[in-house]
Amino acid sequence: MRSRLPVVLVLPAVAGLAFLLVPLAGLLVETPWATLPSQLFSAEVGQALQLSLICASLATIVCLVLGVPLAWLLARSDLPGRGLLRALVTVPLVLPPVVGGVALLLVLGRRGLVGQYLDQWFGVSLPFTTTGVVLAEAFVAMPFLVISVEGALRAADPRYEEAAATLGASRWLTFRRVTLPGIMPGVVAGTVLCWARALGEFGATITFAGNFPGRTTTMPLAVYLALETDPDAAIVLSIVLLLVSVAVLAGLRDKWIRA
């Protein structure tokens, strides 16, 4: 069967592969390799890279703290309407990021449903701050973690948890000592995907946090700005993001997803 591949399928497949790979190859061809070190270590690129790494890491921590219990709730509980809840959790996957940023602004802005009380009672304003960047990235990236951990929980053998319960272990102790180690490959895979998605977030960030150099200008926003003034810097930042994405996917495929 493999030796008789139909031409009617092979040709569109090759065209689709070229459609996906040729733009990436073009990015590599147009990269200013001679000036790459100086561009990579420039103040603007370094500032955006540092801010992106910090914000993506903090957003991933937020997703871990909130997303792992949420995934457990979706996989193990018998809540009514659990299917609808799962669908709502995955909405940010298909929702345009700009719409997510508008939603965050309407809820957490200074005049938002929650933000007005944060401003009046505590003097806290989240939009157009570094904290706003973290929240925007966490909002968009959390479904990747939840889906991965929920899938691992559903695939885990529940008999180990039942055995721990018969030995007198509490639900919390069972989760920490039995469930969590068993689903660790799924947690790691979801964490890495979540971090990579947060690192590349653009729409929700620029809508909710704005674009202020040194405070909210992450790497995707720096690419957008550099395209107008310094195309070489934009290409360098794009190369960095591309290499991070390829490294993440290659690492997951070779180790965690297969496990």
Secondary structure, 3 states (H helix, E strand, C coil): CCCCCCHHHHHHHHHHHHHHHHHHHHHHHCCCHHHHHHHHCCHHHHHHHHHHHHHHHHHHHHHHHHHHHHHHHHHHCCCCCHHHHHHHHCHHHHCCHHHHHHHHHHHHCCCCCCHHHHHHHHCCCCCCCHHHHHHHHHHHHHHHHHHHHHHHHHHCCCHHHHHHHHCCCCHHHHHHHHHHHHCHHHHHHHHHHHHHHHHCCCHHHHHHCCCCCCCCCCHHHHHHHHHHHCHHHHHHHHHHHHHHHHHHHHHHHHHHCCC
